[in-house]
Amino acid sequence: FLNLIGLQQSNFPDAWWGSTLYWILRILLIFPFYQVLLVIYGWLFGQFNFFWAFEKKMLKRIGLGFLL
Protein backbone atom coordinates (compact mmCIF):
# COMPACT_ATOMS: atom_id res chain seq x y z
CA PHE A 1 0.00 0.00 0.00
CA LEU A 2 2.77 2.44 0.89
CA ASN A 3 4.53 1.84 -2.42
CA LEU A 4 1.22 2.26 -4.23
CA ILE A 5 0.72 5.77 -2.81
CA GLY A 6 4.38 6.65 -3.36
CA LEU A 7 5.50 6.77 0.27
CA GLN A 8 9.15 5.81 -0.06
CA GLN A 9 12.05 7.09 1.96
CA SER A 10 13.82 8.21 -1.21
CA ASN A 11 11.02 10.78 -1.76
CA PHE A 12 11.93 12.64 1.43
CA PRO A 13 14.90 14.97 1.90
CA ASP A 14 18.14 13.67 3.41
CA ALA A 15 17.84 16.02 6.39
CA TRP A 16 17.03 14.57 9.81
CA TRP A 17 13.45 15.80 9.64
CA GLY A 18 12.86 14.02 6.32
CA SER A 19 13.55 10.64 7.85
CA THR A 20 11.51 11.50 10.94
CA LEU A 21 8.57 12.66 8.83
CA TYR A 22 8.76 9.49 6.74
CA TRP A 23 8.54 7.22 9.80
CA ILE A 24 5.74 9.23 11.41
CA LEU A 25 3.67 9.06 8.21
CA ARG A 26 4.45 5.37 7.82
CA ILE A 27 3.22 4.55 11.34
CA LEU A 28 0.12 6.73 11.00
CA LEU A 29 -0.83 5.02 7.73
CA ILE A 30 -0.05 1.45 8.76
CA PHE A 31 -1.78 1.59 12.16
CA PRO A 32 -5.39 1.79 10.85
CA PHE A 33 -4.76 -0.99 8.33
CA TYR A 34 -3.37 -3.22 11.07
CA GLN A 35 -6.46 -2.64 13.21
CA VAL A 36 -8.85 -3.50 10.40
CA LEU A 37 -6.88 -6.54 9.25
CA LEU A 38 -6.71 -7.86 12.80
CA VAL A 39 -10.50 -7.87 13.10
CA ILE A 40 -10.96 -9.30 9.58
CA TYR A 41 -8.59 -12.20 10.25
CA GLY A 42 -10.31 -12.81 13.56
CA TRP A 43 -13.64 -12.99 11.76
CA LEU A 44 -12.26 -15.33 9.08
CA PHE A 45 -10.92 -17.76 11.67
CA GLY A 46 -13.98 -17.63 13.91
CA GLN A 47 -12.41 -15.54 16.67
CA PHE A 48 -14.13 -12.23 16.00
CA ASN A 49 -15.31 -11.67 19.60
CA PHE A 50 -11.81 -12.17 21.00
CA PHE A 51 -10.15 -9.83 18.52
CA TRP A 52 -12.92 -7.23 18.80
CA ALA A 53 -12.46 -7.12 22.59
CA PHE A 54 -8.68 -6.98 22.08
CA GLU A 55 -9.12 -4.12 19.61
CA LYS A 56 -11.30 -2.10 21.99
CA LYS A 57 -8.89 -2.64 24.87
CA MET A 58 -5.89 -1.61 22.76
CA LEU A 59 -7.57 1.57 21.52
CA LYS A 60 -8.63 2.54 25.04
CA ARG A 61 -5.07 2.11 26.29
CA ILE A 62 -3.65 4.46 23.67
CA GLY A 63 -6.37 7.05 24.28
CA LEU A 64 -8.53 6.40 21.24
CA GLY A 65 -11.35 4.65 23.06
CA PHE A 66 -13.76 7.44 22.09
CA LEU A 67 -13.76 6.02 18.54
CA LEU A 68 -15.73 3.00 19.69
CHARMM internal coordinates of N, CA and C (Angstrom, degrees):
IC EDIT
DIST 1 N 1 CA 1.4547
DIST 1 CA 1 C 1.5280
ANGL 1 N 1 CA 1 C 110.91
DIST 1 C 2 N 1.3252
ANGL 1 CA 1 C 2 N 116.14
DIHE 1 N 1 CA 1 C 2 N -42.94
DIST 2 N 2 CA 1.4683
ANGL 1 C 2 N 2 CA 118.87
DIHE 1 CA 1 C 2 N 2 CA -178.20
DIST 2 CA 2 C 1.5231
ANGL 2 N 2 CA 2 C 111.61
DIHE 1 C 2 N 2 CA 2 C -65.82
DIST 2 C 3 N 1.3140
ANGL 2 CA 2 C 3 N 117.49
DIHE 2 N 2 CA 2 C 3 N -36.86
DIST 3 N 3 CA 1.4653
ANGL 2 C 3 N 3 CA 120.08
DIHE 2 CA 2 C 3 N 3 CA 176.16
DIST 3 CA 3 C 1.5213
ANGL 3 N 3 CA 3 C 110.88
DIHE 2 C 3 N 3 CA 3 C -68.36
DIST 3 C 4 N 1.3253
ANGL 3 CA 3 C 4 N 116.07
DIHE 3 N 3 CA 3 C 4 N -35.05
DIST 4 N 4 CA 1.4560
ANGL 3 C 4 N 4 CA 120.92
DIHE 3 CA 3 C 4 N 4 CA -179.91
DIST 4 CA 4 C 1.5278
ANGL 4 N 4 CA 4 C 111.62
DIHE 3 C 4 N 4 CA 4 C -62.71
DIST 4 C 5 N 1.3319
ANGL 4 CA 4 C 5 N 117.33
DIHE 4 N 4 CA 4 C 5 N -39.52
DIST 5 N 5 CA 1.4655
ANGL 4 C 5 N 5 CA 120.11
DIHE 4 CA 4 C 5 N 5 CA -179.98
DIST 5 CA 5 C 1.5280
ANGL 5 N 5 CA 5 C 112.44
DIHE 4 C 5 N 5 CA 5 C -88.69
DIST 5 C 6 N 1.3358
ANGL 5 CA 5 C 6 N 116.76
DIHE 5 N 5 CA 5 C 6 N -1.14
DIST 6 N 6 CA 1.4607
ANGL 5 C 6 N 6 CA 120.35
DIHE 5 CA 5 C 6 N 6 CA 175.52
DIST 6 CA 6 C 1.5153
ANGL 6 N 6 CA 6 C 114.90
DIHE 5 C 6 N 6 CA 6 C 85.72
DIST 6 C 7 N 1.3175
ANGL 6 CA 6 C 7 N 117.38
DIHE 6 N 6 CA 6 C 7 N 20.47
DIST 7 N 7 CA 1.4649
ANGL 6 C 7 N 7 CA 120.50
DIHE 6 CA 6 C 7 N 7 CA 179.17
DIST 7 CA 7 C 1.5274
ANGL 7 N 7 CA 7 C 108.25
DIHE 6 C 7 N 7 CA 7 C -89.04
DIST 7 C 8 N 1.3090
ANGL 7 CA 7 C 8 N 114.76
DIHE 7 N 7 CA 7 C 8 N 91.99
DIST 8 N 8 CA 1.4634
ANGL 7 C 8 N 8 CA 121.67
DIHE 7 CA 7 C 8 N 8 CA 178.27
DIST 8 CA 8 C 1.5143
ANGL 8 N 8 CA 8 C 107.97
DIHE 7 C 8 N 8 CA 8 C -127.95
DIST 8 C 9 N 1.3176
ANGL 8 CA 8 C 9 N 115.52
DIHE 8 N 8 CA 8 C 9 N 147.80
DIST 9 N 9 CA 1.4532
ANGL 8 C 9 N 9 CA 119.04
DIHE 8 CA 8 C 9 N 9 CA -176.14
DIST 9 CA 9 C 1.5277
ANGL 9 N 9 CA 9 C 111.79
DIHE 8 C 9 N 9 CA 9 C -63.60
DIST 9 C 10 N 1.3158
ANGL 9 CA 9 C 10 N 117.50
DIHE 9 N 9 CA 9 C 10 N -26.29
DIST 10 N 10 CA 1.4625
ANGL 9 C 10 N 10 CA 120.03
DIHE 9 CA 9 C 10 N 10 CA 179.23
DIST 10 CA 10 C 1.5322
ANGL 10 N 10 CA 10 C 112.15
DIHE 9 C 10 N 10 CA 10 C -68.77
DIST 10 C 11 N 1.3268
ANGL 10 CA 10 C 11 N 118.43
DIHE 10 N 10 CA 10 C 11 N -16.12
DIST 11 N 11 CA 1.4615
ANGL 10 C 11 N 11 CA 121.87
DIHE 10 CA 10 C 11 N 11 CA 179.23
DIST 11 CA 11 C 1.5204
ANGL 11 N 11 CA 11 C 112.81
DIHE 10 C 11 N 11 CA 11 C -82.96
DIST 11 C 12 N 1.3166
ANGL 11 CA 11 C 12 N 117.74
DIHE 11 N 11 CA 11 C 12 N -7.56
DIST 12 N 12 CA 1.4586
ANGL 11 C 12 N 12 CA 122.08
DIHE 11 CA 11 C 12 N 12 CA -178.57
DIST 12 CA 12 C 1.5281
ANGL 12 N 12 CA 12 C 109.51
DIHE 11 C 12 N 12 CA 12 C -104.53
DIST 12 C 13 N 1.3269
ANGL 12 CA 12 C 13 N 116.95
DIHE 12 N 12 CA 12 C 13 N 153.01
DIST 13 N 13 CA 1.4649
ANGL 12 C 13 N 13 CA 119.52
DIHE 12 CA 12 C 13 N 13 CA -179.27
DIST 13 CA 13 C 1.5291
ANGL 13 N 13 CA 13 C 111.57
DIHE 12 C 13 N 13 CA 13 C -64.03
DIST 13 C 14 N 1.3291
ANGL 13 CA 13 C 14 N 115.72
DIHE 13 N 13 CA 13 C 14 N 160.67
DIST 14 N 14 CA 1.4613
ANGL 13 C 14 N 14 CA 121.61
DIHE 13 CA 13 C 14 N 14 CA -178.54
DIST 14 CA 14 C 1.5216
ANGL 14 N 14 CA 14 C 112.91
DIHE 13 C 14 N 14 CA 14 C -77.52
DIST 14 C 15 N 1.3059
ANGL 14 CA 14 C 15 N 118.41
DIHE 14 N 14 CA 14 C 15 N -5.65
DIST 15 N 15 CA 1.4681
ANGL 14 C 15 N 15 CA 121.26
DIHE 14 CA 14 C 15 N 15 CA 179.12
DIST 15 CA 15 C 1.5238
ANGL 15 N 15 CA 15 C 109.43
DIHE 14 C 15 N 15 CA 15 C -66.29
DIST 15 C 16 N 1.3309
ANGL 15 CA 15 C 16 N 116.04
DIHE 15 N 15 CA 15 C 16 N 164.81
DIST 16 N 16 CA 1.4684
ANGL 15 C 16 N 16 CA 120.63
DIHE 15 CA 15 C 16 N 16 CA -177.66
DIST 16 CA 16 C 1.5152
ANGL 16 N 16 CA 16 C 111.99
DIHE 15 C 16 N 16 CA 16 C -61.84
DIST 16 C 17 N 1.3219
ANGL 16 CA 16 C 17 N 117.39
DIHE 16 N 16 CA 16 C 17 N -33.46
DIST 17 N 17 CA 1.4587
ANGL 16 C 17 N 17 CA 120.03
DIHE 16 CA 16 C 17 N 17 CA -177.90
DIST 17 CA 17 C 1.5220
ANGL 17 N 17 CA 17 C 111.47
DIHE 16 C 17 N 17 CA 17 C -74.68
DIST 17 C 18 N 1.3096
ANGL 17 CA 17 C 18 N 118.55
DIHE 17 N 17 CA 17 C 18 N -23.23
DIST 18 N 18 CA 1.4667
ANGL 17 C 18 N 18 CA 121.39
DIHE 17 CA 17 C 18 N 18 CA 177.54
DIST 18 CA 18 C 1.5144
ANGL 18 N 18 CA 18 C 111.07
DIHE 17 C 18 N 18 CA 18 C -66.55
DIST 18 C 19 N 1.3200
ANGL 18 CA 18 C 19 N 115.86
DIHE 18 N 18 CA 18 C 19 N -44.61
DIST 19 N 19 CA 1.4587
ANGL 18 C 19 N 19 CA 120.41
DIHE 18 CA 18 C 19 N 19 CA 178.43
DIST 19 CA 19 C 1.5236
ANGL 19 N 19 CA 19 C 110.82
DIHE 18 C 19 N 19 CA 19 C -67.51
DIST 19 C 20 N 1.3241
ANGL 19 CA 19 C 20 N 116.41
DIHE 19 N 19 CA 19 C 20 N -40.58
DIST 20 N 20 CA 1.4618
ANGL 19 C 20 N 20 CA 120.85
DIHE 19 CA 19 C 20 N 20 CA 179.10
DIST 20 CA 20 C 1.5208
ANGL 20 N 20 CA 20 C 110.49
DIHE 19 C 20 N 20 CA 20 C -64.06
DIST 20 C 21 N 1.3148
ANGL 20 CA 20 C 21 N 117.56
DIHE 20 N 20 CA 20 C 21 N -44.20
DIST 21 N 21 CA 1.4624
ANGL 20 C 21 N 21 CA 121.96
DIHE 20 CA 20 C 21 N 21 CA 178.66
DIST 21 CA 21 C 1.5289
ANGL 21 N 21 CA 21 C 111.06
DIHE 20 C 21 N 21 CA 21 C -62.59
DIST 21 C 22 N 1.3295
ANGL 21 CA 21 C 22 N 116.49
DIHE 21 N 21 CA 21 C 22 N -40.91
DIST 22 N 22 CA 1.4620
ANGL 21 C 22 N 22 CA 121.11
DIHE 21 CA 21 C 22 N 22 CA 178.26
DIST 22 CA 22 C 1.5226
ANGL 22 N 22 CA 22 C 110.72
DIHE 21 C 22 N 22 CA 22 C -58.81
DIST 22 C 23 N 1.3266
ANGL 22 CA 22 C 23 N 117.86
DIHE 22 N 22 CA 22 C 23 N -47.58
DIST 23 N 23 CA 1.4639
ANGL 22 C 23 N 23 CA 120.47
DIHE 22 CA 22 C 23 N 23 CA -177.04
DIST 23 CA 23 C 1.5212
ANGL 23 N 23 CA 23 C 111.88
DIHE 22 C 23 N 23 CA 23 C -70.88
DIST 23 C 24 N 1.3017
ANGL 23 CA 23 C 24 N 118.09
DIHE 23 N 23 CA 23 C 24 N -34.90
DIST 24 N 24 CA 1.4704
ANGL 23 C 24 N 24 CA 120.28
DIHE 23 CA 23 C 24 N 24 CA 176.72
DIST 24 CA 24 C 1.5285
ANGL 24 N 24 CA 24 C 109.97
DIHE 23 C 24 N 24 CA 24 C -64.66
DIST 24 C 25 N 1.3239
ANGL 24 CA 24 C 25 N 117.43
DIHE 24 N 24 CA 24 C 25 N -46.70
DIST 25 N 25 CA 1.4680
ANGL 24 C 25 N 25 CA 120.85
DIHE 24 CA 24 C 25 N 25 CA 178.31
DIST 25 CA 25 C 1.5207
ANGL 25 N 25 CA 25 C 111.19
DIHE 24 C 25 N 25 CA 25 C -63.01
DIST 25 C 26 N 1.3101
ANGL 25 CA 25 C 26 N 116.55
DIHE 25 N 25 CA 25 C 26 N -40.05
DIST 26 N 26 CA 1.4633
ANGL 25 C 26 N 26 CA 121.00
DIHE 25 CA 25 C 26 N 26 CA 179.79
DIST 26 CA 26 C 1.5286
ANGL 26 N 26 CA 26 C 110.73
DIHE 25 C 26 N 26 CA 26 C -60.62
DIST 26 C 27 N 1.3141
ANGL 26 CA 26 C 27 N 117.23
DIHE 26 N 26 CA 26 C 27 N -47.52
DIST 27 N 27 CA 1.4680
ANGL 26 C 27 N 27 CA 121.19
DIHE 26 CA 26 C 27 N 27 CA -179.74
DIST 27 CA 27 C 1.5196
ANGL 27 N 27 CA 27 C 110.70
DIHE 26 C 27 N 27 CA 27 C -65.40
DIST 27 C 28 N 1.3278
ANGL 27 CA 27 C 28 N 117.12
DIHE 27 N 27 CA 27 C 28 N -43.19
DIST 28 N 28 CA 1.4700
ANGL 27 C 28 N 28 CA 119.98
DIHE 27 CA 27 C 28 N 28 CA -179.38
DIST 28 CA 28 C 1.5315
ANGL 28 N 28 CA 28 C 112.81
DIHE 27 C 28 N 28 CA 28 C -65.56
DIST 28 C 29 N 1.3149
ANGL 28 CA 28 C 29 N 117.34
DIHE 28 N 28 CA 28 C 29 N -28.87
DIST 29 N 29 CA 1.4609
ANGL 28 C 29 N 29 CA 119.99
DIHE 28 CA 28 C 29 N 29 CA 178.69
DIST 29 CA 29 C 1.5249
ANGL 29 N 29 CA 29 C 112.48
DIHE 28 C 29 N 29 CA 29 C -85.06
DIST 29 C 30 N 1.3196
ANGL 29 CA 29 C 30 N 117.47
DIHE 29 N 29 CA 29 C 30 N -34.62
DIST 30 N 30 CA 1.4582
ANGL 29 C 30 N 30 CA 120.41
DIHE 29 CA 29 C 30 N 30 CA -177.95
DIST 30 CA 30 C 1.5228
ANGL 30 N 30 CA 30 C 111.63
DIHE 29 C 30 N 30 CA 30 C -77.06
DIST 30 C 31 N 1.3202
ANGL 30 CA 30 C 31 N 118.80
DIHE 30 N 30 CA 30 C 31 N -34.38
DIST 31 N 31 CA 1.4538
ANGL 30 C 31 N 31 CA 122.05
DIHE 30 CA 30 C 31 N 31 CA -175.52
DIST 31 CA 31 C 1.5292
ANGL 31 N 31 CA 31 C 113.45
DIHE 30 C 31 N 31 CA 31 C -55.17
DIST 31 C 32 N 1.3405
ANGL 31 CA 31 C 32 N 120.33
DIHE 31 N 31 CA 31 C 32 N -50.04
DIST 32 N 32 CA 1.4732
ANGL 31 C 32 N 32 CA 119.08
DIHE 31 CA 31 C 32 N 32 CA 179.58
DIST 32 CA 32 C 1.5358
ANGL 32 N 32 CA 32 C 112.86
DIHE 31 C 32 N 32 CA 32 C -63.34
DIST 32 C 33 N 1.3198
ANGL 32 CA 32 C 33 N 117.28
DIHE 32 N 32 CA 32 C 33 N -37.05
DIST 33 N 33 CA 1.4606
ANGL 32 C 33 N 33 CA 119.87
DIHE 32 CA 32 C 33 N 33 CA 178.40
DIST 33 CA 33 C 1.5244
ANGL 33 N 33 CA 33 C 111.14
DIHE 32 C 33 N 33 CA 33 C -64.54
DIST 33 C 34 N 1.3157
ANGL 33 CA 33 C 34 N 117.14
DIHE 33 N 33 CA 33 C 34 N -39.35
DIST 34 N 34 CA 1.4557
ANGL 33 C 34 N 34 CA 121.40
DIHE 33 CA 33 C 34 N 34 CA 177.77
DIST 34 CA 34 C 1.5235
ANGL 34 N 34 CA 34 C 110.22
DIHE 33 C 34 N 34 CA 34 C -61.55
DIST 34 C 35 N 1.3180
ANGL 34 CA 34 C 35 N 117.25
DIHE 34 N 34 CA 34 C 35 N -44.39
DIST 35 N 35 CA 1.4567
ANGL 34 C 35 N 35 CA 121.25
DIHE 34 CA 34 C 35 N 35 CA -178.64
DIST 35 CA 35 C 1.5288
ANGL 35 N 35 CA 35 C 111.12
DIHE 34 C 35 N 35 CA 35 C -61.86
DIST 35 C 36 N 1.3006
ANGL 35 CA 35 C 36 N 116.53
DIHE 35 N 35 CA 35 C 36 N -45.15
DIST 36 N 36 CA 1.4663
ANGL 35 C 36 N 36 CA 120.85
DIHE 35 CA 35 C 36 N 36 CA -179.18
DIST 36 CA 36 C 1.5221
ANGL 36 N 36 CA 36 C 110.62
DIHE 35 C 36 N 36 CA 36 C -67.57
DIST 36 C 37 N 1.3242
ANGL 36 CA 36 C 37 N 117.29
DIHE 36 N 36 CA 36 C 37 N -44.98
DIST 37 N 37 CA 1.4619
ANGL 36 C 37 N 37 CA 120.27
DIHE 36 CA 36 C 37 N 37 CA -179.78
DIST 37 CA 37 C 1.5134
ANGL 37 N 37 CA 37 C 112.12
DIHE 36 C 37 N 37 CA 37 C -63.52
DIST 37 C 38 N 1.3129
ANGL 37 CA 37 C 38 N 117.72
DIHE 37 N 37 CA 37 C 38 N -35.70
DIST 38 N 38 CA 1.4503
ANGL 37 C 38 N 38 CA 121.91
DIHE 37 CA 37 C 38 N 38 CA 178.72
DIST 38 CA 38 C 1.5291
ANGL 38 N 38 CA 38 C 110.43
DIHE 37 C 38 N 38 CA 38 C -60.57
DIST 38 C 39 N 1.3104
ANGL 38 CA 38 C 39 N 117.46
DIHE 38 N 38 CA 38 C 39 N -45.87
DIST 39 N 39 CA 1.4628
ANGL 38 C 39 N 39 CA 121.26
DIHE 38 CA 38 C 39 N 39 CA 179.70
DIST 39 CA 39 C 1.5346
ANGL 39 N 39 CA 39 C 110.55
DIHE 38 C 39 N 39 CA 39 C -69.34
DIST 39 C 40 N 1.3202
ANGL 39 CA 39 C 40 N 117.84
DIHE 39 N 39 CA 39 C 40 N -39.24
DIST 40 N 40 CA 1.4692
ANGL 39 C 40 N 40 CA 120.69
DIHE 39 CA 39 C 40 N 40 CA 179.46
DIST 40 CA 40 C 1.5211
ANGL 40 N 40 CA 40 C 110.88
DIHE 39 C 40 N 40 CA 40 C -63.75
DIST 40 C 41 N 1.3217
ANGL 40 CA 40 C 41 N 117.86
DIHE 40 N 40 CA 40 C 41 N -45.56
DIST 41 N 41 CA 1.4680
ANGL 40 C 41 N 41 CA 120.11
DIHE 40 CA 40 C 41 N 41 CA 178.15
DIST 41 CA 41 C 1.5208
ANGL 41 N 41 CA 41 C 111.17
DIHE 40 C 41 N 41 CA 41 C -64.95
DIST 41 C 42 N 1.3012
ANGL 41 CA 41 C 42 N 117.38
DIHE 41 N 41 CA 41 C 42 N -36.62
DIST 42 N 42 CA 1.4577
ANGL 41 C 42 N 42 CA 120.64
DIHE 41 CA 41 C 42 N 42 CA 175.38
DIST 42 CA 42 C 1.5148
ANGL 42 N 42 CA 42 C 111.45
DIHE 41 C 42 N 42 CA 42 C -61.54
DIST 42 C 43 N 1.3256
ANGL 42 CA 42 C 43 N 116.64
DIHE 42 N 42 CA 42 C 43 N -41.49
DIST 43 N 43 CA 1.4579
ANGL 42 C 43 N 43 CA 121.14
DIHE 42 CA 42 C 43 N 43 CA 177.92
DIST 43 CA 43 C 1.5349
ANGL 43 N 43 CA 43 C 111.29
DIHE 42 C 43 N 43 CA 43 C -66.05
DIST 43 C 44 N 1.3353
ANGL 43 CA 43 C 44 N 116.35
DIHE 43 N 43 CA 43 C 44 N -42.86
DIST 44 N 44 CA 1.4652
ANGL 43 C 44 N 44 CA 120.16
DIHE 43 CA 43 C 44 N 44 CA -179.84
DIST 44 CA 44 C 1.5242
ANGL 44 N 44 CA 44 C 112.19
DIHE 43 C 44 N 44 CA 44 C -61.78
DIST 44 C 45 N 1.3108
ANGL 44 CA 44 C 45 N 117.55
DIHE 44 N 44 CA 44 C 45 N -36.57
DIST 45 N 45 CA 1.4586
ANGL 44 C 45 N 45 CA 121.23
DIHE 44 CA 44 C 45 N 45 CA -177.22
DIST 45 CA 45 C 1.5235
ANGL 45 N 45 CA 45 C 113.11
DIHE 44 C 45 N 45 CA 45 C -97.90
DIST 45 C 46 N 1.3313
ANGL 45 CA 45 C 46 N 117.11
DIHE 45 N 45 CA 45 C 46 N 13.75
DIST 46 N 46 CA 1.4465
ANGL 45 C 46 N 46 CA 120.97
DIHE 45 CA 45 C 46 N 46 CA 174.58
DIST 46 CA 46 C 1.5165
ANGL 46 N 46 CA 46 C 115.28
DIHE 45 C 46 N 46 CA 46 C 76.04
DIST 46 C 47 N 1.2997
ANGL 46 CA 46 C 47 N 118.20
DIHE 46 N 46 CA 46 C 47 N 20.25
DIST 47 N 47 CA 1.4591
ANGL 46 C 47 N 47 CA 122.20
DIHE 46 CA 46 C 47 N 47 CA -178.83
DIST 47 CA 47 C 1.5300
ANGL 47 N 47 CA 47 C 111.40
DIHE 46 C 47 N 47 CA 47 C -120.84
DIST 47 C 48 N 1.3276
ANGL 47 CA 47 C 48 N 116.33
DIHE 47 N 47 CA 47 C 48 N 34.37
DIST 48 N 48 CA 1.4515
ANGL 47 C 48 N 48 CA 120.68
DIHE 47 CA 47 C 48 N 48 CA -175.79
DIST 48 CA 48 C 1.5233
ANGL 48 N 48 CA 48 C 112.05
DIHE 47 C 48 N 48 CA 48 C -58.88
DIST 48 C 49 N 1.3316
ANGL 48 CA 48 C 49 N 118.26
DIHE 48 N 48 CA 48 C 49 N -46.20
DIST 49 N 49 CA 1.4658
ANGL 48 C 49 N 49 CA 120.98
DIHE 48 CA 48 C 49 N 49 CA -176.58
DIST 49 CA 49 C 1.5231
ANGL 49 N 49 CA 49 C 111.63
DIHE 48 C 49 N 49 CA 49 C -60.24
DIST 49 C 50 N 1.3310
ANGL 49 CA 49 C 50 N 116.91
DIHE 49 N 49 CA 49 C 50 N -41.65
DIST 50 N 50 CA 1.4604
ANGL 49 C 50 N 50 CA 120.30
DIHE 49 CA 49 C 50 N 50 CA 178.80
DIST 50 CA 50 C 1.5215
ANGL 50 N 50 CA 50 C 110.97
DIHE 49 C 50 N 50 CA 50 C -62.77
DIST 50 C 51 N 1.3254
ANGL 50 CA 50 C 51 N 116.67
DIHE 50 N 50 CA 50 C 51 N -49.53
DIST 51 N 51 CA 1.4624
ANGL 50 C 51 N 51 CA 119.54
DIHE 50 CA 50 C 51 N 51 CA -176.76
DIST 51 CA 51 C 1.5249
ANGL 51 N 51 CA 51 C 111.96
DIHE 50 C 51 N 51 CA 51 C -71.27
DIST 51 C 52 N 1.3287
ANGL 51 CA 51 C 52 N 118.42
DIHE 51 N 51 CA 51 C 52 N -30.52
DIST 52 N 52 CA 1.4542
ANGL 51 C 52 N 52 CA 120.42
DIHE 51 CA 51 C 52 N 52 CA 176.46
DIST 52 CA 52 C 1.5243
ANGL 52 N 52 CA 52 C 110.28
DIHE 51 C 52 N 52 CA 52 C -66.17
DIST 52 C 53 N 1.3414
ANGL 52 CA 52 C 53 N 117.06
DIHE 52 N 52 CA 52 C 53 N -43.00
DIST 53 N 53 CA 1.4673
ANGL 52 C 53 N 53 CA 120.90
DIHE 52 CA 52 C 53 N 53 CA 177.08
DIST 53 CA 53 C 1.5291
ANGL 53 N 53 CA 53 C 110.17
DIHE 52 C 53 N 53 CA 53 C -64.64
DIST 53 C 54 N 1.3346
ANGL 53 CA 53 C 54 N 116.45
DIHE 53 N 53 CA 53 C 54 N -40.55
DIST 54 N 54 CA 1.4656
ANGL 53 C 54 N 54 CA 121.35
DIHE 53 CA 53 C 54 N 54 CA 177.63
DIST 54 CA 54 C 1.5209
ANGL 54 N 54 CA 54 C 110.54
DIHE 53 C 54 N 54 CA 54 C -61.42
DIST 54 C 55 N 1.3218
ANGL 54 CA 54 C 55 N 115.57
DIHE 54 N 54 CA 54 C 55 N -42.96
DIST 55 N 55 CA 1.4733
ANGL 54 C 55 N 55 CA 121.60
DIHE 54 CA 54 C 55 N 55 CA -179.81
DIST 55 CA 55 C 1.5292
ANGL 55 N 55 CA 55 C 110.84
DIHE 54 C 55 N 55 CA 55 C -61.84
DIST 55 C 56 N 1.3224
ANGL 55 CA 55 C 56 N 116.96
DIHE 55 N 55 CA 55 C 56 N -47.22
DIST 56 N 56 CA 1.4628
ANGL 55 C 56 N 56 CA 120.87
DIHE 55 CA 55 C 56 N 56 CA -179.78
DIST 56 CA 56 C 1.5199
ANGL 56 N 56 CA 56 C 111.17
DIHE 55 C 56 N 56 CA 56 C -62.92
DIST 56 C 57 N 1.3322
ANGL 56 CA 56 C 57 N 116.85
DIHE 56 N 56 CA 56 C 57 N -41.27
DIST 57 N 57 CA 1.4593
ANGL 56 C 57 N 57 CA 120.48
DIHE 56 CA 56 C 57 N 57 CA 179.74
DIST 57 CA 57 C 1.5310
ANGL 57 N 57 CA 57 C 110.81
DIHE 56 C 57 N 57 CA 57 C -65.43
DIST 57 C 58 N 1.3289
ANGL 57 CA 57 C 58 N 117.00
DIHE 57 N 57 CA 57 C 58 N -41.49
DIST 58 N 58 CA 1.4594
ANGL 57 C 58 N 58 CA 120.60
DIHE 57 CA 57 C 58 N 58 CA -179.63
DIST 58 CA 58 C 1.5248
ANGL 58 N 58 CA 58 C 110.97
DIHE 57 C 58 N 58 CA 58 C -65.22
DIST 58 C 59 N 1.3306
ANGL 58 CA 58 C 59 N 117.63
DIHE 58 N 58 CA 58 C 59 N -43.16
DIST 59 N 59 CA 1.4585
ANGL 58 C 59 N 59 CA 120.22
DIHE 58 CA 58 C 59 N 59 CA -179.81
DIST 59 CA 59 C 1.5218
ANGL 59 N 59 CA 59 C 112.09
DIHE 58 C 59 N 59 CA 59 C -66.87
DIST 59 C 60 N 1.3268
ANGL 59 CA 59 C 60 N 116.71
DIHE 59 N 59 CA 59 C 60 N -36.14
DIST 60 N 60 CA 1.4712
ANGL 59 C 60 N 60 CA 119.23
DIHE 59 CA 59 C 60 N 60 CA 176.87
DIST 60 CA 60 C 1.5192
ANGL 60 N 60 CA 60 C 111.35
DIHE 59 C 60 N 60 CA 60 C -65.07
DIST 60 C 61 N 1.3291
ANGL 60 CA 60 C 61 N 116.82
DIHE 60 N 60 CA 60 C 61 N -38.65
DIST 61 N 61 CA 1.4678
ANGL 60 C 61 N 61 CA 120.56
DIHE 60 CA 60 C 61 N 61 CA -179.06
DIST 61 CA 61 C 1.5226
ANGL 61 N 61 CA 61 C 112.81
DIHE 60 C 61 N 61 CA 61 C -66.95
DIST 61 C 62 N 1.3162
ANGL 61 CA 61 C 62 N 117.47
DIHE 61 N 61 CA 61 C 62 N -30.55
DIST 62 N 62 CA 1.4677
ANGL 61 C 62 N 62 CA 118.81
DIHE 61 CA 61 C 62 N 62 CA 179.83
DIST 62 CA 62 C 1.5304
ANGL 62 N 62 CA 62 C 111.62
DIHE 61 C 62 N 62 CA 62 C -95.04
DIST 62 C 63 N 1.3298
ANGL 62 CA 62 C 63 N 116.93
DIHE 62 N 62 CA 62 C 63 N 6.25
DIST 63 N 63 CA 1.4568
ANGL 62 C 63 N 63 CA 120.49
DIHE 62 CA 62 C 63 N 63 CA 174.21
DIST 63 CA 63 C 1.5063
ANGL 63 N 63 CA 63 C 115.40
DIHE 62 C 63 N 63 CA 63 C 89.39
DIST 63 C 64 N 1.3230
ANGL 63 CA 63 C 64 N 117.35
DIHE 63 N 63 CA 63 C 64 N 13.72
DIST 64 N 64 CA 1.4610
ANGL 63 C 64 N 64 CA 120.68
DIHE 63 CA 63 C 64 N 64 CA -179.95
DIST 64 CA 64 C 1.5264
ANGL 64 N 64 CA 64 C 111.43
DIHE 63 C 64 N 64 CA 64 C -111.49
DIST 64 C 65 N 1.3289
ANGL 64 CA 64 C 65 N 116.10
DIHE 64 N 64 CA 64 C 65 N 24.12
DIST 65 N 65 CA 1.4535
ANGL 64 C 65 N 65 CA 120.30
DIHE 64 CA 64 C 65 N 65 CA -179.71
DIST 65 CA 65 C 1.5166
ANGL 65 N 65 CA 65 C 113.79
DIHE 64 C 65 N 65 CA 65 C -64.43
DIST 65 C 66 N 1.3142
ANGL 65 CA 65 C 66 N 117.89
DIHE 65 N 65 CA 65 C 66 N -21.66
DIST 66 N 66 CA 1.4674
ANGL 65 C 66 N 66 CA 121.54
DIHE 65 CA 65 C 66 N 66 CA 179.24
DIST 66 CA 66 C 1.5261
ANGL 66 N 66 CA 66 C 111.98
DIHE 65 C 66 N 66 CA 66 C -65.51
DIST 66 C 67 N 1.3227
ANGL 66 CA 66 C 67 N 117.76
DIHE 66 N 66 CA 66 C 67 N -16.57
DIST 67 N 67 CA 1.4668
ANGL 66 C 67 N 67 CA 121.13
DIHE 66 CA 66 C 67 N 67 CA 179.83
DIST 67 CA 67 C 1.5228
ANGL 67 N 67 CA 67 C 112.01
DIHE 66 C 67 N 67 CA 67 C -71.55
DIST 67 C 68 N 1.3272
ANGL 67 CA 67 C 68 N 115.29
DIHE 67 N 67 CA 67 C 68 N -23.44
DIST 68 N 68 CA 1.4737
ANGL 67 C 68 N 68 CA 118.76
DIHE 67 CA 67 C 68 N 68 CA -178.48
DIST 68 CA 68 C 1.4744
ANGL 68 N 68 CA 68 C 107.51
DIHE 67 C 68 N 68 CA 68 C -103.21
END
COOR INIT
IC SEED 1 N 1 CA 1 C
IC BUILD
